[in-house]
Amino acid sequence: MATYNYKALDCITSCDIEALGIPSKLAEQLHEKLAEIVNTHGAATPATWQNITTHILSPDLPFSFHQLLYYGCYKDFGPDPPAWIPDPEAAKVTNVGKLLQTRGEEFLGSGYKDPISSFSNFQEFSVSNPEVYWKTVLNEMSTSFSVPPQCILRENPNGENHLSNPGGQWLPGAFVNPAKNCLSVNSKRSLDDIVIRWRDEGDSGLPVKSMTLKELRAEVWLVAYALNALGLDKGSAIAIDMPMNVNSVVIYLAIVLAGYIVVSIADSFASLEISTRLRISKAKAIFTQDLIIRGDKSIPLYSRVIDAQAPLAIVIPAKGSSFSMKLRDGDISWFDFLERVRKLKYGHFFLLEPYHLVNLENEFAAVEQPVEAFTNILFSSGTTGEPKAIPWTNATPFKAAADAWCHMDIRKADIVAWPTNLGWMMGPWLVYASLLNGASIALYNGSPLGSGFAKFVQDAKVTMLGVVPSIVRTWKSTNCIDGYDWSSIRCFGSTGEASNVDEYLWLMGRALYKPVIEYCGGTEIGGGFITGSLLQAQSLAAFSTPAMGCKLFILGNDGCPIPQNVPGMGELALSPLIFGASSTLLNANHYDVYFSGMPSRNGQILRRHGDVFERTSGGYYRAHGRADDTMNLGGIKVSSVEIERICNAVDSNVLETAAIGVPPPDGGPEQLTIVVVFKDSNYTPPDLNQLRMSFNSAVQKKLNPLFKVSHVVPLPSLPRTATNKVMRRVLRKQLAQLDQNSKL
């Protein structure tokens, strides 16, 4: 944290404030408030910062003023300064707070104090007492089983050696349908509650559209009946390759309700990637749109599905009732797909919206299946080789929802937005995290990078907004969300890649300093293994706790876990007993991928994840990218993310960087190369060597005096996976080839 450039709070003058472009009179008023807070709480305490965010800072003040006070307050604080601190009274009404208020002593004994101070003990309780914890949380979420489980966890099913099934068997004997649970009336909601809010890009002047639970149930039932009319075998895989809109959510729930398996395919994929996923999953049908509409652009989608030689396609027109092209022989339109059901005379129907038929009478009987049955096939991003095909079982949705219940505090009346797609785990996560907790999904059918999305967040009164850091980076650099009221937000969630302190300080400031809950996990986890909590102080770009039910280990240089609660950095490993996590892969050996060669602890072989994490002296955790994104500079291991954080702040023209260790053509130690993307694509730096020296100076000063930046390479953009993770391996290969040709 670059605090050395900032004055301590008690040294800041009204002239310092005015120098940031704030009018003189307002600068004096702000300085008076600051002096009063400093006089009461001191110049450098968390309480000082908390009062500053409550009584001084607002979104309309320059961000440079926010930085002045944040860095001034924590100038000499040390690592992990808290950017948000829980309020004891507010903590009591969170989901976890209410549970601990009534059952804290039962769970934790006489050591229980209050929800905030006892939260870490409760997390440890969730690991050591899975039977009690998961039974409690499933009950809190009003989970309904057609056949209840015999127990929560059977560690050695059927007398198996523990090493042959390290993850154990969860909810053995249970039969359940997650989609039915999403549509159930219970203590959390009634039929008249709004469960989806949405808006199409370009409709910012129109009211936000909404759908009640009664309407959602009717639409899902209708599509489920229509699926049965296709005559596919139960358990067949059915793909969805669409933007995440109301139709795709209805289709997703209907596939699960009817006992089929969703195959998740991101709408950004090219034909070859679509074909690969259809082949691996053996999909029997696919739902898609003719086009994706983004502003004035019409992006072909159905044509990509045809080129992928997809099976039967059910095609939805993106606009109106007609298609932009002729359908392939054997494919059917959305209207004809639903019309087949009307001919079967299941009750009475009427048109709710164009081609949305609603059945008023006949509830679809959900297909209840064993808990280990597959409900969704998702894929890793596949940056190298074939993507891993990761099945979610009927248990996985409840892991996603439980994370949201505990860590993001999602509950009845919340409105949850997270720009994503059903092709990635956060798409299904959003559906289950919202609906299983009695909340409402907020969907924006368009790009999240502009003011249209910002206005939607305002108008829909979103209470939990999920982001990825690159979206925040774009918002900050374009100021596209300026002037919109995000005060309804209770918290942010962030996942996908390592975040940045300044960017997330800026983000918090847009919503009157609501916390950012960092969330890291994976498709094969069904949610997170490390995250934050509204019952703990949150430090920027840091995680405050392992997820409920998860135990983490950081592996030292010898490959063995370093002692718990001791600071250190290394590859992260997980306890194998994680509710909802994968136990099989469709196209790879699950044990080989996640367990082979891993160390054991207390008789349990640890689960591989592949991220490098640091446990700080303050007890927080920081992500440092993938283990294969570390480099060896002069015999010292360092993560790319660590170097990039420093380089991103060196020059105001820099949007982002990628740090790559490139081996010289003739062998020898890796040479540190910084790939630079400038904010203005037309910007030409006057002297790349000067920029290299600036990077070099910053890295040596803030990280290690032995490190040396050898090259700087400007690029218009960084190669990324469809989940927005930087493909440093691709860059490394490209730069090594350039170096071979002496063009670097």
Long-range contacts (C-beta under 8 A, 24 or more apart in sequence): 1-71, 1-74, 1-81, 1-501, 2-71, 2-649, 3-71, 3-74, 3-75, 3-76, 5-71, 6-67, 6-68, 6-71, 6-72, 6-75, 7-68, 7-72, 7-75, 8-43, 8-44, 8-72, 8-75, 8-76, 9-34, 9-38, 9-43, 9-44, 9-48, 9-69, 9-72, 9-73, 10-38, 10-43, 11-72, 12-68, 12-69, 12-72, 16-68, 17-65, 17-68, 20-62, 20-64, 20-65, 20-68, 21-62, 21-64, 22-61, 22-62, 22-65, 30-56, 30-61, 30-65, 34-69, 43-73, 44-73, 44-74, 44-75, 44-76, 44-77, 45-73, 46-81, 46-82, 46-85, 46-537, 47-85, 48-73, 49-73, 49-74, 49-81, 49-82, 49-83, 50-85, 53-84, 53-508, 53-512, 53-513, 54-513, 57-509, 57-513, 58-512, 59-482, 59-486, 59-509, 59-510, 59-511, 59-512, 63-476, 63-506, 63-509, 66-505, 66-506, 66-509, 67-502, 67-505, 70-505, 78-617, 78-618, 79-616, 79-617, 79-618, 79-620, 80-539, 80-542, 80-616, 80-618, 80-619, 80-620, 81-539, 81-540, 82-537, 82-538, 82-539, 83-504, 83-505, 83-508, 83-513, 83-515, 83-516, 83-538, 83-539, 83-540, 84-508, 84-513, 84-514, 84-515, 84-516, 84-537, 84-538, 85-537, 86-116, 86-534, 86-535, 86-536, 86-537, 88-114, 88-116, 90-534, 91-115, 91-116, 91-534, 91-535, 94-409, 94-534, 94-535, 95-140, 95-405, 95-406, 95-409, 95-410, 95-411, 96-122, 96-406, 96-409, 96-533, 96-534, 96-535, 97-535, 99-136, 99-140, 103-136, 107-132, 115-535, 116-535, 116-536, 119-533, 119-535, 119-536, 119-545, 120-536, 120-545, 123-545, 123-546, 123-548, 126-548, 126-549, 127-546, 127-549, 127-550, 127-551, 127-575, 130-549, 130-577, 130-579, 133-548, 133-549, 134-170, 134-402, 134-549, 134-579, 137-402, 137-405, 137-406, 137-548, 138-398, 138-402, 140-405, 141-398, 141-401, 141-402, 141-405, 141-436, 141-437, 142-181, 142-184, 142-186, 142-187, 142-188, 143-176, 143-181, 143-398, 143-436, 144-176, 144-180, 144-181, 144-184, 144-186, 145-174, 145-175, 145-176, 146-175, 146-176, 146-177, 146-368, 147-173, 147-174, 147-175, 147-368, 148-173, 148-174, 149-173, 149-174, 149-371, 150-174, 153-577, 153-579, 155-577, 162-603, 162-604, 163-605, 164-591, 165-583, 166-576, 166-591, 166-595, 166-604, 166-605, 166-607, 167-576, 167-577, 167-578, 167-581, 167-583, 167-607, 168-576, 168-577, 169-372, 170-371, 170-395, 170-579, 170-580, 171-371, 171-395, 172-371, 173-371, 174-370, 174-371, 174-394, 175-368, 175-369, 175-370, 175-371, 176-368, 176-369, 176-371, 176-394, 177-256, 177-257, 177-259, 177-366, 177-367, 177-368, 177-369, 177-394, 178-256, 178-375, 178-394, 178-397, 178-398, 178-432, 178-436, 179-220, 179-253, 179-254, 179-256, 179-257, 179-366, 180-257, 180-366, 180-368, 181-397, 181-436, 182-253, 182-431, 182-432, 182-435, 182-436, 183-213, 183-216, 183-217, 183-220, 183-253, 183-257, 183-435, 185-213, 186-438, 188-411, 188-412, 188-437, 188-438, 189-213, 189-412, 189-438, 191-217, 193-438, 193-440, 194-440, 195-434, 195-435, 195-440, 195-441, 196-246, 196-249, 196-440, 196-441, 196-442, 196-443, 197-415, 197-440, 197-441, 197-442, 197-443, 197-460, 198-245, 198-246, 198-442, 198-443, 198-444, 198-445, 199-443, 199-444, 199-445, 199-456, 199-459, 199-460, 200-293, 200-445, 200-446, 201-293, 201-294, 201-295, 201-444, 201-445, 201-446, 201-447, 201-452, 202-295, 202-446, 202-452, 204-451, 204-452, 204-455, 204-456, 207-459, 208-456, 208-459, 208-460, 211-246, 215-352, 215-358, 216-250, 216-253, 217-363, 218-358, 218-359, 218-360, 219-250, 219-352, 219-356, 219-358, 220-250, 220-253, 220-254, 220-257, 220-364, 221-254, 221-257, 221-359, 221-362, 221-363, 221-364, 222-254, 222-338, 222-341, 222-349, 222-357, 222-358, 222-359, 223-250, 223-251, 223-254, 223-338, 224-254, 224-257, 224-258, 224-364, 225-341, 225-344, 225-346, 225-359, 225-362, 225-364, 226-254, 226-337, 226-338, 226-340, 226-341, 227-254, 227-255, 227-258, 227-260, 228-258, 229-340, 229-341, 229-344, 230-285, 230-312, 232-260, 232-284, 232-285, 233-284, 234-259, 234-260, 234-367, 235-259, 235-260, 235-261, 235-373, 235-374, 236-260, 236-261, 236-284, 236-285, 237-261, 237-262, 237-263, 237-281, 237-282, 237-283, 237-284, 237-377, 238-262, 238-263, 238-283, 238-284, 238-285, 238-286, 238-287, 239-263, 239-264, 239-265, 239-277, 239-278, 239-281, 239-283, 239-285, 239-286, 239-287, 239-310, 240-264, 240-265, 240-286, 240-287, 240-288, 240-422, 241-265, 241-266, 241-267, 241-269, 241-274, 241-286, 241-287, 241-288, 241-301, 241-305, 241-423, 242-267, 242-287, 242-288, 242-289, 242-301, 242-316, 242-422, 243-267, 243-289, 243-292, 243-421, 243-445, 244-420, 244-421, 244-422, 244-427, 244-430, 244-443, 245-443, 245-445, 246-443, 247-316, 247-334, 248-287, 248-422, 249-431, 249-441, 249-443, 251-287, 252-422, 252-428, 252-431, 253-431, 256-375, 256-376, 257-364, 257-366, 257-367, 258-364, 258-367, 259-367, 259-369, 261-374, 261-375, 261-376, 261-377, 261-391, 262-375, 262-376, 262-377, 262-422, 262-428, 263-376, 263-377, 264-376, 264-377, 264-378, 264-379, 264-422, 264-423, 264-424, 264-427, 264-428, 265-379, 265-423, 266-421, 266-422, 266-423, 266-424, 266-722, 267-292, 267-301, 267-421, 267-423, 268-421, 268-423, 268-722, 269-304, 269-423, 269-722, 270-304, 271-304, 271-305, 271-307, 271-308, 272-308, 273-382, 274-304, 274-305, 274-308, 274-310, 275-307, 275-308, 275-309, 275-310, 276-382, 276-386, 276-387, 277-379, 277-387, 277-389, 278-308, 278-309, 278-310, 278-311, 280-377, 280-379, 280-386, 280-387, 280-389, 280-586, 280-587, 281-377, 281-389, 281-586, 283-310, 283-311, 284-311, 284-312, 285-311, 285-312, 285-313, 285-314, 286-310, 286-311, 286-312, 286-313, 286-314, 287-313, 287-314, 287-316, 288-313, 288-314, 288-315, 288-316, 289-315, 289-316, 289-317, 289-318, 290-315, 290-316, 290-317, 290-318, 290-323, 290-324, 290-325, 291-318, 291-319, 291-324, 292-318, 293-318, 293-319, 293-446, 294-446, 294-447, 295-446, 295-447, 298-324, 302-327, 316-355, 317-355, 320-354, 321-354, 321-355, 369-394, 370-394, 371-395, 376-428, 377-586, 378-423, 378-424, 378-425, 378-428, 378-523, 379-423, 379-523, 380-523, 380-524, 381-721, 381-722, 381-723, 381-725, 382-721, 383-721, 383-725, 383-727, 383-729, 383-730, 384-729, 386-587, 388-524, 388-585, 388-587, 388-588, 388-593, 389-585, 389-586, 389-587, 389-588, 390-523, 390-524, 390-582, 390-585, 390-586, 391-582, 391-584, 391-585, 391-586, 392-428, 392-526, 392-580, 392-582, 393-580, 393-583, 395-526, 395-579, 395-580, 396-526, 396-580, 396-581, 397-428, 397-432, 397-436, 397-526, 397-580, 398-432, 398-436, 398-579, 398-580, 399-525, 399-526, 399-527, 399-578, 399-579, 399-580, 399-581, 400-428, 400-429, 400-432, 400-433, 400-526, 400-527, 400-580, 401-432, 401-433, 401-436, 401-437, 402-527, 402-548, 402-549, 402-579, 403-433, 403-519, 403-521, 403-527, 403-528, 403-531, 403-547, 403-548, 404-429, 404-432, 404-433, 404-434, 404-437, 405-437, 406-533, 406-547, 406-548, 407-517, 407-519, 407-528, 407-531, 407-532, 407-533, 407-534, 407-547, 407-548, 408-433, 408-464, 408-491, 408-493, 408-517, 408-519, 408-534, 409-490, 409-491, 409-534, 410-434, 410-437, 410-439, 410-464, 411-437, 411-438, 411-439, 412-437, 412-438, 412-439, 413-438, 413-439, 413-440, 413-463, 414-439, 414-440, 414-463, 414-464, 414-490, 415-439, 415-440, 415-442, 415-460, 415-461, 415-462, 415-463, 415-464, 415-488, 416-440, 416-441, 416-442, 416-462, 416-463, 416-464, 416-466, 417-441, 417-442, 417-443, 417-444, 417-456, 417-457, 417-460, 417-462, 417-464, 417-465, 417-466, 418-465, 418-466, 418-467, 418-493, 419-444, 419-448, 419-453, 419-466, 419-467, 419-471, 420-466, 423-722, 424-523, 424-722, 424-723, 425-522, 425-523, 425-526, 426-466, 426-495, 426-496, 429-526, 429-527, 430-466, 439-464, 449-474, 449-475, 449-478, 449-480, 450-478, 450-480, 451-480, 451-481, 451-484, 454-480, 454-481, 454-484, 454-486, 455-484, 457-481, 457-484, 457-486, 457-489, 458-484, 458-485, 458-486, 458-488, 461-488, 462-486, 462-488, 462-489, 463-488, 463-489, 463-490, 464-489, 464-490, 464-491, 464-492, 464-493, 465-489, 465-492, 465-493, 465-511, 466-492, 466-493, 466-494, 466-495, 467-492, 467-493, 467-494, 467-507, 468-494, 468-495, 468-496, 468-497, 468-724, 469-494, 469-496, 469-497, 469-498, 469-499, 469-500, 469-503, 469-504, 470-496, 470-497, 470-656, 470-720, 470-724, 472-499, 472-503, 472-504, 472-506, 472-507, 473-500, 473-503, 473-655, 473-656, 475-507, 476-503, 476-506, 476-507, 477-655, 477-679, 481-510, 486-510, 486-511, 486-512, 487-511, 487-512, 489-514, 490-514, 491-515, 491-516, 491-517, 491-534, 492-516, 492-517, 493-517, 493-519, 494-518, 494-519, 495-519, 495-520, 495-521, 495-528, 496-723, 496-724, 496-725, 497-724, 497-725, 497-726, 498-541, 498-622, 498-623, 498-624, 498-625, 498-641, 498-645, 499-540, 499-541, 500-541, 500-645, 500-648, 501-540, 501-541, 501-645, 502-649, 504-540, 504-541, 505-540, 508-540, 516-540, 518-542, 518-543, 520-611, 520-623, 521-547, 522-609, 524-581, 524-582, 524-594, 525-578, 525-580, 525-581, 525-582, 526-580, 526-581, 526-582, 527-580, 529-574, 529-578, 529-609, 530-572, 530-613, 530-621, 539-618, 539-620, 541-622, 542-616, 542-620, 542-621, 542-622, 543-620, 543-621, 543-622, 543-623, 544-619, 544-620, 544-621, 549-578, 549-579, 550-574, 550-575, 550-578, 551-575, 552-613, 552-621, 553-601, 553-606, 554-613, 554-614, 554-615, 555-599, 559-599, 560-599, 561-599, 561-601, 561-606, 562-615, 565-615, 565-619, 566-615, 567-614, 567-615, 567-616, 567-617, 568-614, 568-615, 569-612, 569-613, 569-614, 569-615, 569-624, 569-639, 570-612, 570-613, 571-609, 571-610, 571-611, 571-612, 571-613, 571-627, 572-609, 572-610, 572-611, 572-612, 572-613, 573-598, 573-599, 573-606, 573-607, 573-608, 573-609, 574-606, 574-607, 574-609, 575-601, 575-604, 575-606, 575-607, 576-604, 576-605, 576-606, 576-607, 577-604, 578-607, 581-607, 612-639, 625-728, 628-729, 629-728, 629-729, 631-659, 631-660, 631-661, 631-670, 631-672, 632-661, 632-669, 632-670, 633-661, 633-669, 633-670, 633-672, 633-704, 633-706, 633-707, 633-708, 634-669, 634-706, 634-707, 635-669, 636-704, 636-706, 636-707, 638-703, 638-704, 638-707, 640-728, 642-703, 643-672, 643-674, 643-699, 643-703, 643-707, 646-695, 646-698, 646-699, 646-702, 646-703, 647-674, 647-676, 647-695, 647-698, 647-699, 649-698, 650-691, 650-694, 650-695, 650-698, 651-691, 651-694, 653-678, 653-679, 653-680, 653-683, 653-685, 654-678, 654-679, 655-679, 656-718, 658-718, 658-726, 658-728, 658-731, 659-728, 660-728, 660-731, 660-732, 660-735, 661-732, 662-710, 662-711, 662-732, 662-735, 662-736, 662-739, 662-744, 663-736, 664-739, 665-739, 665-740, 665-742, 671-710, 671-711, 672-699, 672-707, 672-708, 672-709, 672-710, 672-711, 673-709, 673-710, 673-711, 673-712, 673-713, 673-735, 673-744, 674-709, 674-711, 674-712, 674-713, 675-712, 675-713, 675-714, 675-715, 675-718, 675-731, 675-735, 676-712, 676-713, 676-714, 676-715, 677-714, 677-715, 677-716, 677-717, 677-718, 678-714, 681-716, 685-714, 688-712, 688-714, 711-735, 711-744, 713-744
